[in-house]
Amino acid sequence: MPKRDQKKSRVLVVDDDEMLNYLFCSFLNSKGLQTVAAHSLAEAKQVLQNDKHIDLILLDYQLTDGVGMDLLAPEVMGTYITNAPIIMISANEEPEFLEKCFSGGVNDYIIKPVNLSLLALKVEALIKSVSMQKLIKSQNDELESFKAEAEREEQVAKFTYEYLLRQNSYEYEGVSVWLKSFAAFSGDMMLVKKSPSGNLYFILVDATGHGLSAAITIMPVVTIFNSMVDKGFHAQKIVTEINRKLLTDTPADRFVAAILIEINPFRREFNIWNGGMPPVFWVSDGVVIHEFKSAHMALGILDEQEFDGSVTTIDLPSDGFIFAFSDGLSEQENEVQEPYSIKRVVDVIKGQSTNLLEVLSQNLLEHVGHQDYSDDISVCLIWPAQVFNDLSEAPLAIQSGRLAPEVDDKFEWSVKLSGRQLENCEIPPLCNHFLQQVGVDQQVCQKIFAVMAEMVSNALDHGVLGLSSTLKESPDGFAHYFNKREERLKTLTNNDFVKLSICWTPDNLGGNFLLEVEDSGLGYKPKQSLNDSSLAHSGRGFQLIQKLSESVEIIAPGNKIRATIK
C-alpha cells in the first residue's frame, strides 16, 4: 500500500449509488481531502477493519444490504475500532428519526438532496473538532504523565531533603523548636551544634519564597554551617562564607534572611548576627531584657566588599532563655488582614507559660482562624543554662581528666601567619584539623582548642593589634572594641605575625601537650589571675587558659606564652 499523505484527512464515503458516491468523492477531493469509496455496509466494514486512519465517515442511510445505523450497532462495532465522526445522509427529516440517529452515535446529519457546499463545511468542521479533541486529550495525557513524574521526583527530593536535615540536625537539652511548613518543603531551617571549643552555635534561616525552590536555596547554608562549626570558625567567618556561597551559587533574585548565634560559656559571651530577620529576644521571668534587631542585609545580596559580618556581643546573662522566630509567625494575617504582630508574640512571652511553644501555636491559631498558614513558621527557644548544664561551672566540663594515650608517637606542628593572612585565615581551625587527622581524641581536641583559641586571640588582639580589653567595659564597649579591631586588621604588614607551635610528648601516664604562641607585639601582662572572682571583660581569656592548663608561663616581655596540658 502506498504511503498515505499525512497532511490530508481521509473520508470514508459509504453510498450504494455509484454516481452519487463518485460525486461526493470527487467534490471532497477537490477540497483537499482524501476519500475512500464503499458501496455497501459489507465494504464499509472491511475498510474500517483494515484502515485505522479514517478521519470521518459519510454514510448514506438506505443501502442495498441494510441501513446506515447497522454500521453503528454495538455487535458490529466490536469487530473494528473507530473514533471517526459520522455524517448521516437521508431524505427523512422527521424529528423522531433524527433523534434516533443522534442517540445511535451519529454526529451530524444532511438532508437529501445534498448541498455540496454545506457538506464540505460540515465535513471540515467535524474533522477540525475531532482533531482538536484528540490534541486536547493528548496534551492532557502528557500533562498527567508530567504530573505523575513531577510527584515522583518531588517524593525523591523530599526524602533527600529530609534525610539531609536529619543527618545535620543536632538535638540538645535546652533547645526547643516549633516548625510549621507552608508546603511539602520548608524554606525555614534551624540547626544547632557545638564547636570543638564547646561553644554553642545556632542558626535560623528563612529563604525567599516557598517550597522546593526555597529549600534548595538553604542547602548550602546547612553544609557550610556544619563544616565551619566543626572546624571551630567564629560566627563572623561563618556568615561571611555563607553569604559568599549564596551570592555565587544561587540566582540573583534569591536570598536568605538569617540569625546566627554563638554562645561562649567559658568567656560568658553571647554573640549574634541578625540579617533581615525579626528581633531576637533574651527573656528572663517573662521580661525581654535584651532585644537584638536586624542590623544587616540578608545573606546572598551584598558582595564581599560590602557585606558586614560583624556580630553584636553582650555578657552572657546568668538566667533566662533566647527566643528567635521567622517573620512567618508575626506576619500571619486573619480574615481582616490583621497580622499576628510582634506585640502579640511578646504578650504570650509575658504569660510565662511553661509550655510556651504550645501556647503560642494555639494563640496563633485563634488569631488566624485556621491552620492553612500563608508562610513557613519557625520558632526556637534556647536555655543556655540547660544546654551547658551549669553556666557557672562551664570550664570544668572540659577541665577534668587526663589525656588518654591514643597517639603513641611524639610529634611537633607549627604555623606562622603574617600581615593580612591574620585577617583572612584562622589558626585554631587549622590546628584542630591537624589534631583530628593524627588521631587525637575529640574530647582532648576540645580542651586543646579552647586553650589554643584563647592564646591566639590574646596574641592577635592584645599583642599584634594592641587592643585593650578595658575598651569593652563601657555600655557600647563590645561594638567599639570590634570596630577598632577591624580598623587595625586592615593596617597589618608582613612584620606583624602570630606563630603557634604544638608538641605532643607521650609518657607512661599518658603524655602532655605543650602549646606555645608568639606574636610580634610589644608584650603584655594579664591583669587577672585565677584567684580573681570578678568576671570583668578584661582577663577572661587568660583565666580560661589557667583553668584548663597544668601550667602557664608568660615569657618576657609578654609576647610569648606557653601552656602545658596533661
C-alpha positions in Angstrom: 0.0 0.0 0.0 1.5 3.4 -1.0 2.4 5.7 1.9 -0.6 7.8 3.0 -0.4 11.6 2.6 -0.1 12.6 6.3 -1.4 16.2 5.6 -4.7 15.1 4.1 -7.7 13.9 6.2 -9.3 10.7 5.0 -13.1 10.4 4.5 -14.9 7.1 4.0 -17.9 7.6 1.7 -20.5 4.9 2.0 -23.3 5.1 -0.6 -24.6 2.3 -2.9 -25.4 4.8 -5.7 -22.1 4.7 -7.6 -22.7 8.0 -9.4 -23.5 9.8 -6.1 -20.6 8.1 -4.4 -18.3 9.2 -7.2 -19.7 12.8 -7.0 -19.1 13.0 -3.2 -15.6 11.6 -3.5 -14.7 14.0 -6.4 -16.0 17.0 -4.6 -14.3 16.2 -1.3 -11.1 15.5 -3.2 -11.3 19.0 -4.8 -11.5 20.4 -1.2 -8.1 18.8 -0.3 -9.5 15.7 1.3 -8.6 12.1 0.6 -11.5 9.8 0.1 -12.2 6.0 0.2 -15.3 4.7 -1.5 -17.5 1.9 -0.2 -20.8 0.9 -1.9 -22.3 -1.3 0.8 -22.2 -2.0 4.5 -20.0 -5.0 3.9 -17.4 -3.0 2.0 -17.5 -0.3 4.7 -16.9 -2.8 7.5 -14.0 -4.3 5.5 -12.4 -0.8 5.1 -12.8 0.0 8.8 -11.2 -3.3 9.8 -8.2 -2.8 7.6 -7.7 1.0 7.6 -7.1 2.6 11.0 -6.7 6.1 9.6 -10.2 7.1 8.6 -11.0 10.6 9.9 -14.7 10.9 9.0 -17.5 8.6 7.7 -20.0 10.0 5.2 -22.8 7.4 5.5 -26.0 7.0 3.4 -28.9 5.7 5.5 -30.6 3.4 2.9 -28.1 0.8 1.5 -28.7 -2.4 -0.5 -27.5 -4.6 2.3 -29.1 -2.8 5.2 -29.3 0.7 6.7 -26.6 3.1 7.8 -27.4 2.6 11.5 -26.5 -1.1 11.2 -22.9 0.0 10.9 -23.1 1.6 14.4 -24.8 -1.4 16.1 -22.7 -2.5 19.2 -22.3 -6.0 18.0 -20.9 -4.7 14.7 -18.7 -2.0 16.2 -17.0 -4.7 18.3 -15.3 -6.0 15.1 -13.5 -2.8 14.4 -12.5 0.3 16.4 -13.0 3.8 15.1 -13.3 7.2 16.6 -14.2 8.8 13.3 -17.2 11.2 13.4 -20.2 10.2 11.2 -22.4 12.3 9.0 -25.6 10.6 8.0 -27.3 11.3 4.6 -31.0 10.7 4.3 -34.2 12.2 2.9 -36.0 11.5 6.2 -36.1 14.6 8.3 -38.7 13.6 10.9 -37.7 14.6 14.5 -38.1 11.1 15.8 -35.8 9.7 13.1 -33.2 12.4 13.6 -33.3 11.8 17.4 -32.7 8.0 16.8 -29.7 8.8 14.6 -28.1 11.1 17.0 -28.7 8.8 20.0 -27.2 6.0 18.0 -23.9 7.7 17.5 -24.3 10.0 14.5 -22.5 13.3 14.9 -24.3 15.3 12.1 -27.0 15.0 9.5 -27.5 16.1 5.9 -30.9 16.1 4.1 -31.2 14.9 0.5 -30.8 16.4 -2.0 -27.3 17.2 -0.7 -26.0 20.7 -0.8 -22.3 20.1 -1.6 -21.1 23.4 -0.1 -22.9 22.6 3.1 -21.5 19.1 3.1 -17.9 20.4 2.7 -18.4 22.8 5.6 -19.8 20.1 7.9 -17.0 17.7 7.0 -14.2 20.2 7.7 -15.9 21.4 10.9 -16.2 17.9 12.2 -12.7 16.9 11.3 -11.3 20.0 13.0 -13.4 19.4 16.1 -12.3 15.8 16.4 -8.7 16.8 15.7 -8.8 19.4 18.4 -10.3 16.9 20.8 -7.5 14.4 20.0 -5.0 17.2 20.6 -6.6 18.1 23.9 -6.6 14.5 25.0 -3.0 14.0 24.0 -2.0 17.1 25.9 -4.0 16.0 29.0 -2.3 12.7 28.8 1.1 14.3 28.6 0.1 16.6 31.5 -0.9 13.7 33.6 2.3 11.9 32.8 4.3 15.0 33.6 2.4 15.5 36.9 3.0 11.9 37.9 6.7 12.2 37.1 6.9 15.5 39.0 5.2 13.9 42.0 7.7 11.0 41.9 10.6 13.5 41.6 9.2 15.6 44.5 9.0 12.5 46.7 12.6 11.6 46.0 13.7 15.3 46.5 11.7 15.4 49.8 13.2 12.2 51.0 16.7 13.5 50.2 16.0 16.9 51.8 14.6 15.5 55.0 17.4 12.9 55.2 20.0 15.7 54.9 18.2 17.7 57.6 18.0 14.7 59.8 21.7 13.9 59.3 22.6 17.5 60.2 20.1 18.1 63.0 21.6 18.0 66.4 19.3 17.9 69.4 20.4 19.4 72.7 18.8 19.5 76.1 17.6 23.1 76.5 16.7 23.7 72.8 13.1 23.5 71.7 11.8 24.1 68.2 8.4 24.6 66.5 8.4 24.4 62.7 5.2 24.7 60.6 5.8 24.2 56.8 3.7 26.1 54.3 4.4 23.4 51.6 5.9 20.0 51.2 9.3 21.7 51.6 10.1 24.3 54.2 12.0 27.5 53.4 12.8 27.8 57.1 15.6 25.8 58.7 17.2 25.6 62.1 20.4 24.0 63.1 22.3 23.9 66.4 25.7 22.5 67.0 28.7 22.7 69.4 32.2 23.7 68.1 35.5 21.9 69.1 35.9 24.6 71.8 32.5 23.7 73.3 30.8 26.9 72.1 27.2 26.5 71.0 26.3 27.7 67.5 22.7 28.2 66.4 21.4 29.3 63.0 17.8 30.1 61.9 17.3 30.9 58.2 14.3 32.0 56.2 14.8 31.6 52.4 13.0 33.6 49.7 9.7 32.0 48.5 8.3 28.7 49.5 8.5 25.0 48.6 11.3 23.2 46.8 13.0 26.4 45.3 13.3 27.8 48.8 14.5 24.6 50.3 17.2 24.2 47.7 18.5 27.7 48.5 19.2 26.8 52.1 21.1 23.6 51.4 24.5 25.5 51.0 23.7 27.1 54.4 23.5 23.6 56.0 26.7 22.4 54.5 28.8 25.5 55.3 27.4 25.9 58.8 28.2 22.3 59.9 31.6 22.3 58.2 32.8 25.6 59.7 31.4 24.9 63.2 33.2 21.5 63.1 36.4 23.3 62.3 36.0 25.9 65.0 35.5 29.1 63.0 34.0 32.2 64.6 30.5 33.4 63.8 31.7 36.3 61.7 33.7 34.0 59.4 30.7 31.6 59.1 28.2 34.2 58.0 30.7 35.7 55.6 31.4 32.4 53.9 27.6 31.6 53.7 27.0 35.0 52.1 29.8 34.4 49.6 28.5 30.9 48.7 24.9 32.1 48.2 26.0 35.1 46.2 27.9 32.9 43.7 25.8 29.7 43.6 22.2 30.9 43.7 20.1 33.0 41.4 20.2 36.8 41.8 16.6 37.0 43.0 17.2 34.5 45.8 18.4 35.5 49.3 18.3 34.1 52.8 17.4 36.0 56.0 19.3 34.5 58.9 20.0 34.7 62.6 23.4 33.2 63.7 24.1 32.9 67.5 27.3 31.9 69.2 27.3 31.3 72.9 30.7 31.0 74.6 30.1 29.7 78.2 33.7 29.9 79.1 34.2 33.6 78.4 30.5 34.1 79.2 29.8 35.9 76.0 26.8 35.9 73.7 27.4 36.8 70.0 24.6 37.3 67.5 24.3 38.3 63.8 20.8 39.2 62.6 20.3 39.8 58.9 16.8 40.5 57.7 15.0 38.5 60.5 12.6 39.7 63.2 14.2 40.7 66.5 15.7 38.1 68.8 14.7 38.3 72.5 16.6 37.4 75.6 13.8 36.7 78.1 14.0 36.4 81.9 11.0 36.0 84.1 8.7 37.0 81.3 10.6 40.2 80.6 12.6 40.9 77.4 15.9 42.1 78.9 17.7 42.3 75.5 16.2 42.8 72.0 18.6 42.1 69.1 17.1 43.7 66.0 18.3 43.1 62.4 21.4 45.2 61.8 22.4 43.6 58.5 21.2 42.8 55.0 20.0 39.2 54.3 22.6 36.7 53.1 23.2 36.4 49.3 22.7 40.1 48.4 25.9 42.1 49.1 29.3 41.3 47.6 32.3 40.6 49.9 33.4 44.2 49.9 30.0 45.5 51.1 29.0 42.6 53.3 29.2 43.2 57.1 29.7 40.0 59.1 30.3 41.8 62.5 28.4 40.4 65.4 26.7 42.1 68.4 28.3 40.9 71.7 26.9 41.1 75.2 27.7 39.5 78.6 26.0 36.1 78.8 23.1 36.5 81.2 23.1 34.1 84.1 19.5 33.0 83.6 16.6 33.2 81.1 16.3 32.0 77.5 16.7 33.1 73.9 13.5 33.4 71.7 14.1 33.5 68.0 11.5 33.3 65.2 10.9 33.9 61.5 8.5 36.5 60.1 6.1 33.7 59.1 4.9 33.9 62.7 4.5 37.7 63.2 3.1 38.4 59.7 0.3 35.7 59.6 -2.9 37.5 58.9 -6.5 36.8 60.0 -9.6 37.2 57.8 -9.4 41.0 58.0 -5.7 41.1 57.0 -4.6 41.9 60.5 -1.1 40.5 61.2 -0.4 38.5 64.3 2.4 41.0 65.1 5.5 41.0 67.3 3.4 42.6 70.1 1.2 39.5 70.4 4.4 37.4 70.5 5.7 39.5 73.4 2.4 39.3 75.2 2.5 35.5 75.0 6.0 35.5 76.3 4.9 37.7 79.3 2.5 35.0 80.2 5.5 32.9 81.4 3.9 29.6 80.2 5.9 26.5 80.9 4.8 25.1 77.6 5.4 28.4 75.7 5.5 26.9 72.1 2.2 25.1 72.6 0.5 28.2 74.0 2.0 30.3 71.1 0.8 27.9 68.4 -2.7 27.9 69.9 -2.8 31.6 70.2 -1.8 32.0 66.6 -4.5 29.5 65.5 -7.1 31.5 67.4 -5.9 34.7 65.7 -5.9 33.3 62.1 -8.9 31.0 62.5 -7.4 28.1 60.5 -4.1 26.2 60.1 -3.7 27.0 56.4 -0.9 29.5 57.1 0.5 31.6 54.3 4.2 31.2 55.1 6.6 28.8 56.8 6.7 29.4 60.6 9.7 28.6 62.8 10.2 29.4 66.5 13.1 28.4 68.6 13.8 28.6 72.4 17.3 28.1 73.8 18.0 27.9 77.6 21.8 28.2 77.8 21.9 27.0 81.4 20.3 23.7 80.4 22.5 23.4 77.2 25.7 23.7 79.3 24.1 22.1 82.4 25.5 24.8 84.7 26.9 28.0 83.2 28.9 28.8 86.4 30.8 25.5 86.0 31.2 25.5 82.2 35.0 25.4 82.1 35.0 22.4 84.4 33.2 20.4 81.7 36.4 20.0 79.7 38.9 20.5 82.6 38.8 17.2 84.4 40.6 14.0 83.4 44.0 13.3 81.9 44.9 12.8 78.3 44.4 9.2 77.0 47.4 7.9 75.1 45.6 7.4 71.7 48.6 8.9 69.9 51.8 6.9 70.8 54.4 8.8 68.8 55.8 12.2 69.6 55.0 14.9 67.0 55.5 18.7 66.6 53.4 21.0 64.5 53.7 24.8 63.9 52.2 27.5 61.8 53.1 31.2 61.4 50.8 33.8 59.7 51.8 37.3 58.8 50.2 40.5 57.6 46.7 40.3 56.1 46.8 36.5 56.4 45.9 37.1 60.1 42.7 38.7 58.9 41.7 36.1 56.4 42.9 32.9 58.0 42.1 31.5 61.4 44.8 29.5 63.1 42.8 27.4 65.6 40.7 25.6 63.0 43.9 24.7 61.1 45.4 23.2 64.3 42.2 21.4 65.2 42.1 19.8 61.8 45.6 18.6 62.2 45.0 17.1 65.6 42.0 15.2 64.3 44.0 13.9 61.3 46.7 12.5 63.6 44.1 10.7 65.7 43.8 12.9 68.9 40.6 12.1 70.8 37.7 14.6 70.2 37.4 15.4 73.9 41.1 16.1 74.1 40.9 18.3 70.9 38.1 20.3 72.6 40.3 21.0 75.6 43.3 22.0 73.4 41.2 24.0 71.1 39.7 26.1 74.0 43.2 26.9 75.3 44.7 27.5 71.9 41.9 29.7 70.7 42.3 32.0 73.8 46.1 32.1 73.4 45.9 33.0 69.7 43.1 35.5 70.3 45.2 37.3 73.0 48.3 37.3 70.8 46.4 38.8 67.9 44.1 41.3 69.7 46.4 42.4 72.6 49.8 41.7 71.1 49.7 42.4 67.4 46.8 44.8 67.3 47.5 46.5 70.7 43.9 46.4 71.8 42.9 46.6 75.5 40.0 44.6 76.9 39.1 47.6 79.0 37.5 49.0 75.9 34.7 46.5 76.4 33.7 47.9 79.8 31.6 50.8 78.5 27.9 50.3 77.6 28.8 50.0 73.9 32.2 48.6 74.6 32.0 45.4 72.5 30.9 47.3 69.4 33.7 49.9 69.9 36.2 47.1 70.6 35.4 45.2 67.4 35.3 48.3 65.3 38.8 49.1 66.4 39.8 45.6 65.7 38.5 45.7 62.2 40.3 49.0 61.5 43.7 47.7 62.8 43.4 44.4 60.9 43.4 46.5 57.7 46.8 48.1 58.5 48.8 44.9 59.1 52.1 44.4 57.4 54.5 41.5 56.8 56.3 42.4 60.0 53.1 41.6 62.0 52.8 37.9 62.8 51.4 35.2 65.1 53.1 31.9 65.5 51.7 28.8 67.1 53.5 25.6 67.8 52.2 22.4 69.5 54.3 19.4 70.7 53.0 16.1 71.9 55.2 14.0 74.2 53.8 10.7 75.3 54.9 9.1 78.6 53.8 6.3 81.0 51.0 8.5 82.4 49.6 9.4 79.0 51.7 12.3 78.0 51.3 16.1 77.6 50.8 18.8 75.0 53.0 21.8 75.0 51.3 24.8 73.3 53.4 27.9 72.5 52.1 31.1 70.9 54.4 34.0 70.0 53.4 37.4 68.4 55.2 40.4 67.0 53.6 42.8 69.6 55.4 44.7 72.4 54.2 42.3 75.0 51.6 42.5 77.8 50.9 41.1 81.2 47.5 39.8 82.1 46.0 41.8 84.9 43.9 39.0 86.4 44.9 35.7 87.9 43.0 32.5 88.6 42.1 33.6 92.1 40.2 36.7 90.9 36.5 36.1 91.4 35.5 39.0 89.2 34.4 38.2 85.7 35.0 41.5 84.2 35.7 41.6 80.4 39.5 42.1 80.9 41.4 38.9 81.6 38.7 36.3 81.0 40.7 34.5 78.3 43.7 34.2 80.5 41.6 32.8 83.3 40.3 30.1 81.0 43.8 29.2 79.9 44.8 28.8 83.5 41.8 26.7 84.4 42.3 24.2 81.6 46.2 24.0 81.7 48.5 22.2 84.0 50.9 25.1 83.9 51.1 28.5 82.1 54.2 30.6 81.5 54.5 34.1 80.1 57.9 34.8 78.7 59.2 38.4 78.9 58.4 40.9 77.6 55.0 39.2 77.3 54.7 38.3 73.6 55.2 34.6 74.1 53.1 32.2 76.2 53.5 28.5 76.9 50.8 26.2 78.3 51.1 22.6 79.3 48.0 20.3 79.1 48.1 16.9 80.7 
